[in-house]
Amino acid sequence: MSTIPLTVIGAEKLRSELHKMKTMQRPSVIVAIAEARSHGDLTENAEYDAAKERQGFIEGRISDLERILYNAQIINPALIDADGACVFGATIDIEDIANSTMVTYQIVGNDEADIKQGKISINSPMSRALIGKHSGDVAEVLAPGGTREYMIRSVKYI
């Protein structure tokens, strides 16, 4: 199995989610199943079916989180010495050349990507276009609406 890149913050969020799943959600679904069982016939018990489905989801997510964390390669962006290049963990200020819009993205692992928070997956087309570039370079991104050009304004490791 290959390693899964994660930032320090991303790994901590996944550990926190795993802890919550194991200590809060798993016990509560066990209680819900027991409560539903006490209502009698399980063949027509919607509460029981819903609780069992929820249990399956929780156990699946726990398994996924454990696998991700076990295979994680945790990278601290503050310790990166990439000589100003766009690399995993870097925070990059870019400008859309077509409309002069500025955006800031951090390149992170798939499991911590969240575009609303400015975190883009290492496997996204935007990240692939940025990787290896430096401040002042232009990155061309193949988007659904055509090729877009972005000027890299700054690269930080925070």
Sequence and secondary structure as in RCSB ss.txt:
>XXXX:A:sequence
MSTIPLTVIGAEKLRSELHKMKTMQRPSVIVAIAEARSHGDLTENAEYDAAKERQGFIEGRISDLERILYNAQII
NPALIDADGACVFGATIDIEDIANSTMVTYQIVGNDEADIKQGKISINSPMSRALIGKHSGDVAEVLAPGGTREY
MIRSVKYI
>XXXX:A:secstr
   EEEEHHHHHHHHHHHHHIIIIIHHHHHHHHHHHHTTS STT HHHHHHHHHHHHHHHHHHHHHHHHHTEEEE
 GGG   TTB  TT EEEEEETTTTEEEEEEEE GGG BGGGTEEETTSHHHHHHTT BTT EEEEEETTEEEEE
EEEEEE  
